[in-house]
């Protein structure tokens, strides 16, 4: 059986970055970037869906997550500015001149600063459209504290099944996942500790972003600078992206320019898993409309 994707490594900004590639034979490109404590494998369903429609899909692991290198300088490198630099070098090395960007949570924020071009000017013309999966230029402080609390002190378990039970609890806001999808989520984001226990596959120091860069996710200036079409998927029960923030987005930047679409996803909080047709089809339709 042929694997639907291939696994690769590049050095970007001096760090080894892992990514998967789907539909390598296609010219049109989508970059799908995961959330804070997750990995690029969260994008498998989206990548499979889009590659079947003729897109090459690149799904990176952010530095400090999944199979990408952990930063030796966490205070300096776990921040949106460094993530955007990695993204720019990833585009350079993969020869990506234009791409649609789909980002969940943190991945959406990275896409926002890239599309704005304030940190990496050469990225502005490269982003054709931006899909924000439960992300906005301002996030609810209480939700950030909740995420920081569980992400900064990841638990360890004796067995993988115990870790899966933990993931099913903490990621319940993702909405419906099949048993097979929960199992894949677990197995693609598990690492074993020296004592033999298992824990989520990321560097706990990545939450230093909230200490060293406390306003890193307050990015209205970047949002206001975006000129490309934006699709914002909001989990109907999200505690991170508040309705009043969506209302503010409608009157600024892409919203004021009439190129913002908002879709509320029922049965999800933060963040929709992008694994069912009701979530995948609006994204592919939005990308196709802005190709």
NORVENVEN-V182303 format. One record per residue. N is the residue number from 1. RES is the residue in three letters. SS is DSSP state (alpha for helix, beta for strand, coil for the rest). PSI is psi in radians with two decimals (999 if undefined). Layout:
{{N:RES:SS:PSI} {N:RES:SS:PSI}}
This chain:
{{1:UNK:coil:2.30} {2:UNK:coil:2.28} {3:UNK:coil:2.33} {4:UNK:coil:-0.12} {5:UNK:beta:2.92} {6:UNK:beta:2.71} {7:UNK:beta:2.36} {8:UNK:beta:2.84} {9:UNK:beta:2.44} {10:UNK:beta:2.76} {11:UNK:beta:2.02} {12:UNK:beta:2.25} {13:UNK:coil:0.56} {14:UNK:coil:0.13} {15:UNK:beta:2.59} {16:UNK:beta:2.17} {17:UNK:beta:2.29} {18:UNK:beta:2.52} {19:UNK:beta:2.71} {20:UNK:beta:2.64} {21:UNK:beta:2.26} {22:UNK:beta:2.52} {23:UNK:coil:0.80} {24:UNK:coil:-0.38} {25:UNK:coil:-0.18} {26:UNK:coil:2.64} {27:UNK:coil:-0.72} {28:UNK:coil:2.37} {29:UNK:beta:2.46} {30:UNK:beta:2.34} {31:UNK:beta:2.17} {32:UNK:beta:2.03} {33:UNK:beta:2.29} {34:UNK:coil:3.13} {35:UNK:coil:-3.12} {36:UNK:coil:-0.98} {37:UNK:coil:0.48} {38:UNK:coil:-2.92} {39:UNK:coil:2.94} {40:UNK:alpha:-0.35} {41:UNK:alpha:-0.25} {42:UNK:alpha:-0.36} {43:UNK:alpha:0.16} {44:UNK:alpha:-0.85} {45:UNK:alpha:-0.75} {46:UNK:alpha:-0.78} {47:UNK:alpha:-0.71} {48:UNK:alpha:-0.75} {49:UNK:alpha:-0.81} {50:UNK:alpha:-0.63} {51:UNK:alpha:-0.55} {52:UNK:coil:-0.31} {53:UNK:coil:0.20} {54:UNK:coil:0.40} {55:UNK:coil:2.50} {56:UNK:beta:2.23} {57:UNK:beta:2.18} {58:UNK:beta:2.18} {59:UNK:beta:1.65} {60:UNK:beta:2.71} {61:UNK:coil:2.14} {62:UNK:coil:2.62} {63:UNK:coil:2.32} {64:UNK:coil:0.03} {65:UNK:beta:2.66} {66:UNK:coil:-2.26} {67:UNK:coil:0.06} {68:UNK:coil:2.73} {69:UNK:coil:2.55} {70:UNK:coil:2.54} {71:UNK:coil:2.32} {72:UNK:coil:-0.12} {73:UNK:coil:1.16} {74:UNK:alpha:-0.64} {75:UNK:alpha:-0.55} {76:UNK:alpha:-0.59} {77:UNK:alpha:-0.31} {78:UNK:coil:1.38} {79:UNK:coil:2.81} {80:UNK:alpha:-0.62} {81:UNK:alpha:-0.74} {82:UNK:alpha:-0.65} {83:UNK:alpha:-0.68} {84:UNK:alpha:-0.63} {85:UNK:alpha:-0.74} {86:UNK:alpha:-0.78} {87:UNK:alpha:-0.76} {88:UNK:alpha:-0.74} {89:UNK:alpha:-0.55} {90:UNK:alpha:-0.81} {91:UNK:alpha:-0.79} {92:UNK:alpha:-0.89} {93:UNK:alpha:-0.51} {94:UNK:alpha:0.02} {95:UNK:coil:0.60} {96:UNK:coil:1.93} {97:UNK:coil:-0.62} {98:UNK:coil:2.49} {99:UNK:beta:2.62} {100:UNK:beta:2.50} {101:UNK:beta:2.23} {102:UNK:beta:2.12} {103:UNK:beta:2.27} {104:UNK:beta:2.22} {105:UNK:coil:-1.99} {106:UNK:alpha:-0.67} {107:UNK:alpha:-0.56} {108:UNK:alpha:-0.66} {109:UNK:alpha:-0.70} {110:UNK:alpha:-0.75} {111:UNK:alpha:-0.65} {112:UNK:alpha:-0.84} {113:UNK:alpha:-0.51} {114:UNK:alpha:-0.80} {115:UNK:alpha:-0.51} {116:UNK:alpha:-0.64} {117:UNK:coil:0.14} {118:UNK:coil:-0.54} {119:UNK:coil:-0.67} {120:UNK:coil:1.48} {121:UNK:alpha:-0.61} {122:UNK:alpha:-0.21} {123:UNK:alpha:-0.43} {124:UNK:alpha:-0.78} {125:UNK:alpha:-0.15} {126:UNK:alpha:-0.38} {127:UNK:beta:2.03} {128:UNK:beta:-0.62} {129:UNK:beta:2.80} {130:UNK:beta:2.13} {131:UNK:beta:2.13} {132:UNK:beta:2.00} {133:UNK:beta:1.75} {134:UNK:coil:0.93} {135:UNK:coil:2.64} {136:UNK:coil:2.91} {137:UNK:coil:-0.04} {138:UNK:coil:2.27} {139:UNK:coil:2.62} {140:UNK:coil:2.22} {141:UNK:alpha:-0.70} {142:UNK:alpha:-0.67} {143:UNK:alpha:-0.66} {144:UNK:alpha:-0.73} {145:UNK:alpha:-0.67} {146:UNK:alpha:-0.81} {147:UNK:alpha:-0.74} {148:UNK:alpha:-0.64} {149:UNK:alpha:-0.80} {150:UNK:alpha:-0.55} {151:UNK:alpha:-0.56} {152:UNK:alpha:-0.34} {153:UNK:coil:1.22} {154:UNK:coil:2.39} {155:UNK:coil:2.86} {156:UNK:beta:2.53} {157:UNK:beta:2.76} {158:UNK:coil:-0.53} {159:UNK:coil:2.73} {160:UNK:alpha:-0.63} {161:UNK:alpha:-0.59} {162:UNK:alpha:-0.68} {163:UNK:alpha:-0.68} {164:UNK:alpha:-0.72} {165:UNK:alpha:-0.66} {166:UNK:alpha:-0.82} {167:UNK:alpha:-0.72} {168:UNK:alpha:-0.56} {169:UNK:alpha:-0.91} {170:UNK:alpha:-0.46} {171:UNK:coil:0.36} {172:UNK:alpha:-0.61} {173:UNK:alpha:-0.21} {174:UNK:alpha:-0.36} {175:UNK:coil:-2.77} {176:UNK:coil:2.28} {177:UNK:coil:2.53} {178:UNK:coil:2.87} {179:UNK:alpha:-0.68} {180:UNK:alpha:-0.63} {181:UNK:alpha:-0.66} {182:UNK:alpha:-0.71} {183:UNK:alpha:-0.76} {184:UNK:alpha:-0.73} {185:UNK:alpha:-0.75} {186:UNK:alpha:-0.87} {187:UNK:alpha:-0.44} {188:UNK:coil:0.03} {189:UNK:coil:0.74} {190:UNK:beta:2.37} {191:UNK:beta:2.65} {192:UNK:beta:2.34} {193:UNK:coil:2.88} {194:UNK:coil:-0.48} {195:UNK:coil:0.06} {196:UNK:coil:-0.22} {197:UNK:coil:2.90} {198:UNK:beta:2.61} {199:UNK:beta:2.83} {200:UNK:beta:2.55} {201:UNK:coil:1.24} {202:UNK:beta:2.89} {203:UNK:coil:2.02} {204:UNK:alpha:-0.40} {205:UNK:alpha:-0.17} {206:UNK:alpha:-0.33} {207:UNK:alpha:-0.09} {208:UNK:alpha:-0.33} {209:UNK:alpha:-0.68} {210:UNK:alpha:-0.26} {211:UNK:alpha:-0.89} {212:UNK:alpha:-0.42} {213:UNK:coil:1.16} {214:UNK:coil:-0.41} {215:UNK:coil:0.38} {216:UNK:coil:-0.50} {217:UNK:coil:0.17} {218:UNK:coil:1.56} {219:UNK:coil:0.71} {220:UNK:alpha:-0.67} {221:UNK:alpha:-0.64} {222:UNK:alpha:-0.78} {223:UNK:alpha:-0.75} {224:UNK:alpha:-0.42} {225:UNK:alpha:-0.13} {226:UNK:coil:2.35} {227:UNK:coil:-0.17} {228:UNK:coil:2.82} {229:UNK:beta:2.47} {230:UNK:beta:2.30} {231:UNK:beta:2.16} {232:UNK:beta:2.01} {233:UNK:beta:2.16} {234:UNK:beta:2.19} {235:UNK:beta:2.22} {236:UNK:coil:-0.47} {237:UNK:coil:0.32} {238:UNK:coil:2.35} {239:UNK:coil:0.01} {240:UNK:coil:-0.77} {241:UNK:coil:1.87} {242:UNK:coil:2.64} {243:UNK:alpha:-0.64} {244:UNK:alpha:-0.49} {245:UNK:alpha:-0.71} {246:UNK:alpha:-0.70} {247:UNK:alpha:-0.71} {248:UNK:alpha:-0.67} {249:UNK:alpha:-0.55} {250:UNK:coil:-0.29} {251:UNK:coil:0.14} {252:UNK:coil:2.78} {253:UNK:alpha:-2.23} {254:UNK:alpha:-0.52} {255:UNK:alpha:-0.82} {256:UNK:alpha:-0.53} {257:UNK:coil:-0.08} {258:UNK:coil:0.35} {259:UNK:coil:0.43} {260:UNK:beta:2.26} {261:UNK:beta:2.44} {262:UNK:beta:2.30} {263:UNK:beta:2.12} {264:UNK:beta:2.30} {265:UNK:beta:1.93} {266:UNK:coil:2.60} {267:UNK:coil:0.18} {268:UNK:coil:2.65} {269:UNK:coil:-2.13} {270:UNK:coil:1.96} {271:UNK:coil:2.71} {272:UNK:coil:2.44} {273:UNK:coil:-0.15} {274:UNK:coil:0.90} {275:UNK:coil:0.07} {276:UNK:coil:2.71} {277:UNK:alpha:-0.64} {278:UNK:alpha:-0.30} {279:UNK:alpha:-0.66} {280:UNK:alpha:-0.72} {281:UNK:alpha:-0.70} {282:UNK:alpha:-0.59} {283:UNK:alpha:-0.83} {284:UNK:alpha:-0.61} {285:UNK:alpha:-0.70} {286:UNK:alpha:-0.77} {287:UNK:alpha:-0.78} {288:UNK:alpha:-0.63} {289:UNK:alpha:-0.32} {290:UNK:coil:0.44} {291:UNK:coil:999}}
